[in-house]
Amino acid sequence: MSLTLSGLLVTGLLAAQPAAAADPVGYQNVRINEVTSSNNDTVELYNSGSAAVSISGWKMSDDSFSQQSFSPSSTSIPAGGFVTFNSPKGLGDSDKLAIYTSGGTVVDRVEWATDKAKPAMARCGGDGAGAWATATSAATFGAANASGCPSSIPAASRVRINEVTSDGSDTVELYNGGTSAVSVGSWKYVDADTSHAAVTVSSSSPSASSIPAGGYVTFNSTIGLGDNDSVFLVDGSGNTIDSVTWTTDAAKPSDERCANGTGWFQTATTATLGSANSCSGSTGGGTGGGGSGTGQLLGGGGSLTSGCAPEAPSGTGSTPTGTTAWPGGLDVTIVDNVCAFTTSTGPEGRDVSGLAFDSANPSVLWAVKNKNWLYKLVKSNGKWIPDTTWSATGKQIRFASGSGEPDSEGLTVGSNGHLYVTSERDNTNNTVPKDTILEFDPAATGSTLTPVHQWDMTSQFPQLDTGDKDDANLGFEGVGYVPDSWLTANGWVNPLTGAAYNPANYPLHGSGLFFAGLEWDGSLHVYGLNSDGTFTTFGTITTGKASVMDVTYDAGTQRLVATCDNTCGETHTFMKVNASGAIVPDVTYTNPAVMPADNLEGFAIAPASTCVNGFREAVWSDDGVYGFGSGTSSYGHALYSGTFPC
């Protein structure tokens, strides 16, 4: 989405009281996630943070009675977990619910009009983060809300609190992420001070009546905003639209959504009222509903450099049936510098495709760029950056002839530590396919690398040789090295013989086979790459996907992973050897909900040896560095990082 901001500033009047010292760490990460005013008047709380939060001694209230204790299903909410309880006094058809810490600090609040909480009011578009909407099916207490949410979020719920300041100007900025204007003149807001009455947006300064699609409105709080405070926004009917809660100094100079209009809140380095959220501050400032997905998407900050021209995603298709939600953490962060991969042959700054962790040294992530460049990346201040001891700008790769520009797409690391790269064509003659696997020694000196060996499989794919550059570009998109030990231990049947695979029958192939993914039809092609330059073709494997953009073997799950970008709904199919000795799909995961639907062609999971608290890193690369589009903090970035179970 394309984002712009505008706003004026006026000094506020009153501020809320500081939070009590007894407030537990991370209390602001707890959100009301679902509530019903029928049956047992149940309330669900969700912890959006990365650590458990104690809710011992917490209380609740509505408009008709004072704070009362409640009996939760657990006195602690785990990270990403749920706790439920039944209201001690019941909840009405048109009512309000507030949650307080044991010290009396307001944690979160939700308000609904007649029958809006039947069967339930639920956050839709991401637990703890989404827009409030009336559930269209049975309530989902104790579990994710997705199955109970409407397929289309109401237009009013597309309006989000996007930035707040509590440094004297006390300004609130609203953003309309929908496709039509929304009237907000009769809407009200209130802070965390329970002695304050709600104030209409139209009576604030400057007054506001509507927000255009994709537009912004700012107003100054006439009731003030302080440290450890909140803003709650309700529409003219009394339905909660959005809220944000922050801790001491977190809204100084401001607390802003990152990514702009969609993500979680973080403290800004500089208030950006009147321009796009910079997303260059620290994390953890506040929490609030996240719009398009669950988790946290943090921008890298900074403006786009000269010569960087991100490419909008193409080829978007539907998500296959039977997919499973991402099993890792909900948070995703941007882990590269903006436009970091510009080169002499690719000044557009896009086309980072294949990714592979170095199993012998998991602190190294190898990356390949379409226009014939390799990168050795290492972590620095939370970002993956080029290792300057190898090359600060990457190394250019060539075909065995020493010339040409491989359309390098896939990348894997072999048992010998060498890098194996797939190419679909020669970019100097891009209407002709050249489906090859090239072996490079990363220890070789110089700024240009030529392959130790090169295997050409082009003749196996005549359907790509039509004279059309688009067809020629649908060849080898990914490649994964699979050790013989996994194939034999799991009883893989050799398609050439119909008997159990015996590596000894292929003495020149090394200690594993290579699985190349074909973008044309989503099939995997299995090869033994021999040291004399020949190769053995072991047949084709069906992934069940329309395309394959990356292939990786994950020793942690003992699975072969076929990745597809937005063409297949951003999915990863984990494949196993079945009882008959065939490699077949086992389970297909979607990406974390917060991620953009772009050409995310690269995917890598860190080795299990890097596990911390049950999780390890997963990294994605964007072939077009488009993010959520022009003006957002993710625009111009190529690498995203999340977590995957050990």
Stockholm file with secondary structure:
# STOCKHOLM 1.0

chainA/1-646         MSLTLSGLLVTGLLAAQPAAAADPVGYQNVRINEVTSSNNDTVELYNSGSAAVSISGWKMSDDSFSQQSFSPSSTSIPAGGFVTFNSPKGLGDSDKLAIYTSGGTVVDRVEWATDKAKPAMARCGGDGAGAWATATSAATFGAANASGCPSSIPAASRVRINEVTSDGSDTVELYNGGTSAVSVGSWKYVDADTSHAAVTVSSSSPSASSIPAGGYVTFNSTIGLGDNDSVFLVDGSGNTIDSVTWTTDAAKPSDERCANGTGWFQTATTATLGSANSCSGSTGGGTGGGGSGTGQLLGGGGSLTSGCAPEAPSGTGSTPTGTTAWPGGLDVTIVDNVCAFTTSTGPEGRDVSGLAFDSANPSVLWAVKNKNWLYKLVKSNGKWIPDTTWSATGKQIRFASGSGEPDSEGLTVGSNGHLYVTSERDNTNNTVPKDTILEFDPAATGSTLTPVHQWDMTSQFPQLDTGDKDDANLGFEGVGYVPDSWLTANGWVNPLTGAAYNPANYPLHGSGLFFAGLEWDGSLHVYGLNSDGTFTTFGTITTGKASVMDVTYDAGTQRLVATCDNTCGETHTFMKVNASGAIVPDVTYTNPAVMPADNLEGFAIAPASTCVNGFREAVWSDDGVYGFGSGTSSYGHALYSGTFPC
#=GR chainA/1-646 SS CCCCCCCCCCCCCCCCCCCCTTCCTTGGGEEEEEECSSTTCEEEEEECSSSCEECTTCEEEETTEEEEECCCSCSEECTTCEEEEECSSCCCSSEEEEEECTTCCEEEEEEECTTTTSSCEEEESSTTTSEEEECSSSCCTTSCSGGGSCSSCCGGGGEEEEEECCSSSCEEEEEECSSSCEECTTCEEECSCTTSCCEEGGGSBSCCCEECTTCEEEEECTTCCCSSCEEEEECTTSCEEEEEEECTTTTSSCEEEESTTTSEEEECSSCCTTSCCCCCSBSCSEEECCTTCSSCEECCCSCCCTTCCCCCCCCCCCCCTTCBCCCSCSCEEECSCTTTTCCSSCTTCCCEEEEEECTTCTTEEEEEETBTEEEEEEEETTEEEECTTTCTTCEEECCTTSCSCEEEEEEEECTTSCEEEEEEEEGGGTTSEEEEEEEECTTCCSSEECCSEEEECGGGCGGGCSSCHHHHTSSEEEEEEEEHHHHHHTTCBCTTTSSBCCGGGCTTSTTEEEEEEETTTSEEEEEEECTTSCEEEEEEEECSSSCCCEEEEETTTTEEEEEECGGGTSEEEEEEECTTSCEEEEEEEECCTTSCCSCEEEEEECCGGGCBTTEEEEEEEESSCCTTCTTSTTTTCCEEEEEEEC
#=GC SS_cons         CCCCCCCCCCCCCCCCCCCCTTCCTTGGGEEEEEECSSTTCEEEEEECSSSCEECTTCEEEETTEEEEECCCSCSEECTTCEEEEECSSCCCSSEEEEEECTTCCEEEEEEECTTTTSSCEEEESSTTTSEEEECSSSCCTTSCSGGGSCSSCCGGGGEEEEEECCSSSCEEEEEECSSSCEECTTCEEECSCTTSCCEEGGGSBSCCCEECTTCEEEEECTTCCCSSCEEEEECTTSCEEEEEEECTTTTSSCEEEESTTTSEEEECSSCCTTSCCCCCSBSCSEEECCTTCSSCEECCCSCCCTTCCCCCCCCCCCCCTTCBCCCSCSCEEECSCTTTTCCSSCTTCCCEEEEEECTTCTTEEEEEETBTEEEEEEEETTEEEECTTTCTTCEEECCTTSCSCEEEEEEEECTTSCEEEEEEEEGGGTTSEEEEEEEECTTCCSSEECCSEEEECGGGCGGGCSSCHHHHTSSEEEEEEEEHHHHHHTTCBCTTTSSBCCGGGCTTSTTEEEEEEETTTSEEEEEEECTTSCEEEEEEEECSSSCCCEEEEETTTTEEEEEECGGGTSEEEEEEECTTSCEEEEEEEECCTTSCCSCEEEEEECCGGGCBTTEEEEEEEESSCCTTCTTSTTTTCCEEEEEEEC
//
